[in-house]
Amino acid sequence: MKNICIVAPTVEHLIYTITRAIASDDIRVHVLTDPKNSVSYRGHAFYYDRIENVNNTFIIHELASIRWDWMYFHIMPQLRQLDLRALASKAQNVGILSSREKSSYLKTIWHELKEIFNYFPIVWRSKRILFSEGYYGFDVYSLFAFRQPTGIDVHSNFLTNEALNSKMFSFDWSPQVDRKYKLNFIGNRNPSERTKINKLVKASLEENEQFKEALVWIEYGNEPDKPRGVTPQDFIYYLEESDFTLCPPGYSQVTHRVMEALIKGSIPILCENDLPLYDVELEDGVNCIAVRENSWDVAIETALRLEFEKVKKIRENILAMKNTFLSEKAFSTRLQIKT
């Protein structure tokens, strides 16, 4: 039995995603975090409950007397309140989980130097670093640690709900069958960067009258009294009936929508710089449409005017990814190897 400890004073989606993926019959996961109701961030209590329901996973508030095979630290300011040296001494190997937003190269180097200074007792021992928001080919961490993208799975609703899980991972679509819609976007218009992208795309679509009836565009905001999107069942339906799915970044660079679209055979349209973040060998024109230099309107125009034979070929390439990257257990299997 492999024992892994994740140290995260505040738990959020990244910690839940990783915990759920790696916990198994052969891997026991303990999450060292603050008590459920002691953190002001409301997501802490939400993901705390979800983590508690993951098999072979245990939430702890002080370190158990176990010799850990691996101890992963989620880099956040609250870590500085802990005795990092004492914690790291309990583990055979140490790693880092980073959700820091990727910025300019010089800012990245500066951030990493500060992290080394602030968290030196764990950084100097780190052998692996998982980045959820990407990294540069060469940085400070590359001098001493093996770096990999975390990747992302489908939304947890499609994993925990048996009926939705079965429908999402049915793979009952054929690359050769024509679809009802050319393009869909279903999601929050926020944050502001996504709002700008959506406005650009909608302006481009208005110039293509021939495609107007073959579009699904359902966006919403953060207003609590307004409806939010569609049911999960309808979301799956629109994916499997659309040639393309628009996948602009949201509050994070990576989005579940890319993986969900691929699984249902809808070709994702996403930023070229974000392709490596998904760690599923995405390649422009092969299994996705890549947006270069924020030219979303150009990418949309390219996608909508692809010959059907080309669309079918891309779908065939996507279906060939099933066992390695798209099956229900694929993400878990790959993340277990990384950790």
Residue pairs with C-beta under 8 A, 6 or more apart in sequence:
1 26
1 27
1 28
2 26
2 27
2 28
2 69
2 70
3 28
3 30
3 66
3 67
3 68
3 69
3 70
4 22
4 27
4 28
4 29
4 30
4 68
4 69
4 70
4 71
4 72
4 339
5 29
5 30
5 31
5 32
5 63
5 66
5 68
5 70
5 71
5 72
5 90
5 91
6 15
6 18
6 19
6 29
6 30
6 31
6 32
6 71
6 72
6 74
6 97
7 32
7 33
7 71
7 72
7 73
7 74
7 79
7 82
7 87
8 15
8 31
8 32
8 33
8 73
8 74
8 76
8 97
9 33
9 34
9 39
9 76
9 78
9 79
9 81
9 82
10 33
10 34
10 39
10 41
10 44
10 76
10 78
11 31
11 33
11 43
11 44
11 47
11 48
11 51
12 41
12 43
12 44
12 47
13 43
13 47
14 74
14 97
14 99
14 132
14 150
15 31
15 33
15 47
15 51
15 74
15 97
16 47
16 50
16 51
16 54
16 156
17 150
17 152
17 153
17 156
18 72
18 97
18 130
18 150
18 335
18 339
19 29
19 31
19 51
19 54
19 57
20 50
20 51
20 54
20 57
20 156
20 159
20 332
21 153
21 331
21 332
21 335
21 336
22 29
22 332
22 335
22 336
22 339
23 29
23 54
23 55
23 56
23 57
24 55
24 56
24 332
24 336
25 56
27 56
27 336
28 56
28 57
28 58
29 54
29 56
29 57
29 58
30 57
30 58
30 59
30 60
30 64
30 66
31 51
31 57
31 58
31 59
31 60
32 60
32 61
32 62
32 63
32 87
33 44
33 48
33 59
33 60
33 61
34 44
34 61
34 78
35 61
36 44
36 45
36 48
36 49
37 45
39 45
48 59
50 156
51 57
51 59
52 59
63 87
63 90
66 90
67 90
67 91
67 92
68 90
68 91
68 92
69 91
69 92
69 93
70 91
70 92
70 93
70 94
70 95
70 339
71 87
71 88
71 90
71 91
71 93
71 94
71 95
72 94
72 95
72 96
72 97
72 130
72 339
73 79
73 84
73 87
73 94
73 95
73 96
73 97
73 119
73 122
74 97
74 99
75 96
75 97
75 98
75 99
75 100
75 115
75 119
79 119
79 122
80 118
80 119
84 119
84 121
84 122
85 121
87 122
88 94
88 121
88 122
88 125
93 127
93 128
94 122
94 125
94 126
94 127
95 126
95 127
95 128
95 129
95 130
95 339
96 122
96 123
96 126
96 128
96 129
96 130
96 141
96 145
97 129
97 130
97 132
97 150
98 129
98 130
98 131
98 132
98 133
99 132
99 133
100 111
100 131
100 133
101 133
101 253
102 108
102 133
102 134
102 135
102 253
103 111
105 136
108 135
108 136
108 139
109 139
109 140
112 139
112 140
112 141
113 140
115 123
116 123
116 124
116 140
124 144
126 141
126 144
126 145
127 145
127 146
128 145
128 146
128 147
128 148
128 338
128 339
129 141
129 145
129 146
129 147
129 148
130 147
130 148
130 149
130 150
130 338
130 339
131 147
131 148
131 149
131 150
132 149
132 150
132 152
132 252
132 254
132 277
133 252
133 253
133 254
133 277
134 149
134 253
134 273
134 274
134 276
134 277
135 141
135 147
135 149
141 147
148 279
148 338
149 276
149 277
149 278
149 279
150 279
150 335
150 338
151 254
151 277
151 278
151 279
151 280
151 331
151 334
151 335
152 254
152 255
152 256
152 258
152 259
152 277
152 278
152 331
153 159
153 256
153 259
153 331
153 332
154 168
154 256
154 259
154 260
154 263
155 256
155 260
157 164
157 232
158 164
158 165
158 168
158 169
158 232
158 260
159 165
159 328
161 232
164 232
164 233
164 236
165 328
167 233
167 236
168 236
168 260
168 263
168 264
169 263
169 327
169 328
171 263
171 319
171 322
171 326
173 240
173 264
173 265
175 265
175 312
175 313
175 315
175 316
175 318
175 319
176 312
178 308
179 240
179 241
179 242
179 243
179 266
180 214
180 241
180 242
181 214
181 215
181 216
181 238
181 241
181 242
181 243
182 211
182 214
182 215
182 242
182 243
182 244
182 304
183 205
183 211
183 214
183 215
183 216
183 242
183 243
183 244
183 245
183 246
183 269
183 300
183 303
183 304
184 215
184 216
184 217
184 238
184 239
184 242
184 244
184 245
184 246
184 266
185 198
185 201
185 216
185 217
185 218
185 219
185 245
185 246
186 216
186 218
186 219
186 229
186 230
186 235
186 238
187 218
187 219
187 220
187 229
187 250
187 257
188 194
188 219
188 220
188 221
188 222
188 228
188 229
188 250
189 195
189 198
189 219
189 220
189 221
190 221
190 222
190 250
190 251
191 250
191 251
193 248
193 249
194 248
194 249
194 250
197 248
197 294
197 296
198 219
198 248
200 296
200 297
201 246
201 296
201 297
201 300
202 217
203 297
204 296
204 297
204 300
204 301
205 211
205 212
205 215
205 217
205 300
208 301
208 304
211 304
216 238
216 242
218 229
218 230
220 226
220 227
220 228
220 229
229 235
230 238
235 260
236 260
236 264
239 245
239 260
239 261
239 264
239 266
240 264
240 265
240 266
242 266
243 266
243 267
243 303
243 311
244 266
244 267
244 268
244 269
244 289
244 303
244 304
245 257
245 260
245 261
245 266
245 267
245 268
245 269
246 269
246 300
247 255
247 257
247 258
247 261
247 268
247 269
247 270
248 255
248 270
248 271
248 296
249 255
249 270
249 271
249 274
253 274
253 277
254 274
254 277
254 278
255 270
257 268
258 268
258 270
258 278
258 282
258 288
259 278
259 280
259 326
259 331
261 267
261 268
262 268
262 280
262 287
262 288
262 318
262 321
262 325
262 326
263 326
265 315
265 318
265 319
267 287
267 288
267 289
267 303
267 311
267 314
267 315
267 318
268 282
268 288
268 289
269 288
269 289
269 291
269 296
269 299
269 300
269 303
270 282
270 288
270 289
270 290
270 291
271 290
271 291
271 294
272 284
272 290
272 291
272 292
275 282
275 283
275 284
275 288
275 290
276 282
279 334
280 321
280 325
280 326
281 287
281 321
281 325
282 288
282 290
284 290
285 314
286 314
286 317
287 314
287 317
287 318
287 321
288 314
289 299
289 302
289 303
290 299
291 298
291 299
292 298
292 299
318 326
323 330
324 330
325 334
